Amino acid sequence: MTTEHIKMPAVAPLVRYVANGTQTVFDYPFPVFSGGDLKVYFDGASQTSGFDVSGAGETSGGSVTFDSAPASGIVITLKRILPLERVTDFLEGGDFSAAAINNELDYLTASLQQLDRSLSPMLRYGDHETPGNVEMPDRSLRANKALGFDGNGDPVAVSLEGAMAAPDFTASGTGAVTRTSHDKFSDSISVKDFGAAGDGLSDDTLAIQKALTAYDSVYLPEGTYFITGPITVGERQSLTGAGSTSVLKCQDNSFNAIEVPADYARISNLRIENGDVGIKLFGRDRPCVQVSVSGVTIVTPNTGVQLDGYTDVNKPCYWNSFINVLVERPAVNGFHLTKSGAGDTPNANKFYNCRVYSLGADITGAGFYVEHGSFNNSLIDCEANVKGTAQGCFIIGAGSNKTLLINPYAESDNLVPNVKLESGSVETAVYNLLSASDGAAIWDLSGGAYTAFNAGYPDKNHLQKTSVVDMNATLQRYDTEFIDTSGTVTLDLSHSVHLVSSFGGALTVELPAASGAAGVMMVIKKTDSSGNVITINEDGGSGPDGKSYYLGAENDFVQMISNGAEWFVISSNRAPGNTRFFDGSGVYDIDMAVDTYLLSSFGGALEARLPPANASEAIGRTITIKKTDTSANVITVSEQGGSGPDGFNQPLNAQYKAITVVSNGGQWYIISKF
């Protein structure tokens, strides 16, 4: 200690720091008489070793140096605590030392500062009040009670129930009234009030359901709430979270995360992970109407949101709204409107700014699938961004009518259709479709039972039921399909022009049924130079103009249109080269693939056999057969199973002899012979 006494500054004898994990030296700005007068605490726990104190006896204080840096986040408290005792004795007639009296006064001042620091946080009477009874009630009287004050303002023991009933909350602002704490706390009931842990490990299913059983409005604070069964949000109930940090995490995808079996429920501001269905609406207990879902994210479910007409027509799924709902990586569908039983279809439901995003994960269904639904189910500013395994970005199913798509955005690959209209869907309306998928902008299997405006922007505009007067088209592109195969190919309504090669073998092309293609026009053209015939039939019907049609030569084509009952040929070609050449002997069957057959019998007698006059490919057809060689070998024109042209086999016995025949469906007739 220095020879000059300590001067006691007006500084509180306590200082706190928060350790950063690297600092080892911490200052204290008040004087101590010895190192033992300075007490050190970590998070309130007294420390007696592992440090050195310097600066004892200095007016400005000193520092504490730790052997190792305290861990980051620890609250370090440095506090002066003096024993309240007198250690100096002045003897009668002895020396009255200035240093001794100064040290004694310094110690006394420091002790008073210590007492002031200890007393300042305490409750006390104001200077303007006359002190009353300040004694605490006896221990036996205050056990399990709250501290209150009687009519005189003196302390009394109050039951906890009575304490909570006391008026103690008043909101700021004009017109505010005083409410009890109990009443105020009842405004918001948390699932944690019923034992939910929110740690992502404990099973919180029962706690959450108990909260919803006891209260209509329940709050889901930040946390991850692990559930092993569905949470039911019933009539006029609400479940609200703190945003994406409030997570309902399903154990797996074997059950629905949230079920809403009644009306006027509210679900908002939370995140759902896993589940068979993230949120399912269905009229089990009451009509499922006027339910609102907003600000919800659903991750890795089988299906994100499902509206089910269920089993009772008197408990429908109507007039519900979904706002800002995101479904990520669904395995089957993002949003699904369906009917699992005898109930009514989901009707007049609204989806605003809802999004399905598969993030490259496989999806087997669609972003939005309106399988069943009527009367203005509306998808407004919605997006379906799905992997190429999907059946469509937006699918309007066979059980739907009057579905409205406004400003939809569709994106995918692998020819996934942007909007697919299934057969049976009616009165669908599509406005301002932004199609980023490389599939059809609108794949119409409905037979044109829809209206579209600016559908397929920017480069796939597709208009239906639109009247255009005086249109100037600078460049018109046809939706064209290229086919190169053999066997049988069945066409759909996704393309109007089909360029077909039969180079690999004879090919049968089946038109879609005329009944589902009213107003549709199709062109089919043979592009290869092979002799393999392309036969055009109709799926389940009689074919163009009531029979099969044949393209036998390169560049042969036919253009057809359906009136909803039958396909009609409206144009075809007789291109140069619509002729077959043959050189051989024996039997040669006329296949009706071309109009002219130039035959050589140089190698031996030859029978050119026409198909039966009543064969579908023969009816109404005119065929010319001509002998081209100089030999004496006869070419005999006959009929399979029939008597031949004009009732007889007709010989061609010299070079350039020819016969032209036509079938009326009952007999082959000669119309020229030379």
C-alpha angles and dihedrals in degrees: 000000000000121000092243113079123245117266109218109225122200093259125133109249093233136074132175134204136182110226119234097197096251108056116094104171121070125178127222114204099205131075126256127191095220138001090257091063090069114081121199125207133185110204088336095312115121117243120205103174144024096070144069127223120216131180099048109164094023118125092218094051127234143234144277117226117198122209088230132012113271113245117272114272097023114134108229116202122193112191135171112227118176127190105249096235141113114244101174126077122195111208125219107262092003129126116293098217117200090210092053094049091045091051091048092050091046090053091047092050091049090051091052090050089051092052092046090052090051096046100042097079093050127106110254142162118272117250090249093057130085108233115245132180107335099173119116116238114262117282092248090054097047098044110124089359136113124242110252139159129244128222090284092051092251121139118267136166112256128191114250091240090053091046092054090048091056115106106251111144129074122169119224119252140060114309096020116149131205116255134185119258090240091054092047094049090051090066090080124030116190126206084234088066085069097046104273110155102196091203096124091242109064118078104250097174097105095042093053093046092048089054091052091047092054100039137030096215117050130176124215107204124204111298143084112275112200113211132186099190141025122294112223118215105192140193113330092349126135133205112193130178137192093253131270091344091066101081131183104198118193118213089231142328097279097098140033116266098214126012122194109192098167145037140289095019121153127210119176149154103015143105127237123200124198125339135135088260120007096210121004123190118195136148100246101132101016138348107303099227138140094017114158125206118179140161093012127144119199118194130195100347124147087240123005103209127005129187110195125191084205123184110313123067088202091061102053131172102239141149098008122151134213119191127183095349117161123197115193125196100347114184096214116007136352097211121007129187110191147141117233097181144008095307127112123278118265104267139190096002120156129217117188124186093341120159139199116196121175096188090212094309119135116263122183101193129031143291090245119012117184094186093161127010143120144198109030109331095178129206108190124183090345126155132209113189106172140162121259092259090076124104091225143334091239119013121189105198135218092259096057135095136173094017114166125209115185121182095345119178118210126186132170143113139232092065093294106168116245093218120010118195109198123214108273096033111121139191097009114166122204121187128183099351112190102204116195094159117101090226127089114307088223118008101198118200091151095086093249096308093147144072123229132185122187087345113169100026129204101029110348104067111169120182127192129188090005125145113212123189121196098350119182109205113191095188126005122195124196123214097246131189123201116210126187113167144090134243116040130338122187114207125216131199097264094096134036101195122054121188104195132193121194093181091124095053145307111322134201116204115198118205117217114260111285090227091069097041106060110167093007118137122202135186123199120187132181109229105180131079097225123116091238109124124231110215118199117207135158126248103250093345143087098260134239112340087000098297144063116286125213134211108192107161135053112275094018109143142172130201118206139178132197125223091192093266106050143010115244128197109231099172141004138160139245094204122184106270094043085133136102123217122203133174116185148083137255119041124346117187115217103227097190090233092126136024099235129046117192106195133188121201093182091124096051145309112324133202114207103201120200120209116254111289090239094053112121092237091052104048110108094359124132118209132185121203120189133183110227106178131082097228125114091236108122125231108213117201109211140160128242106248092348143090097255134240111342087359097299141080107258121218125215101197105165139046114280093017108143141177130198117201138179132197124222091188094265105053143005112247128198111233096173138006131176 
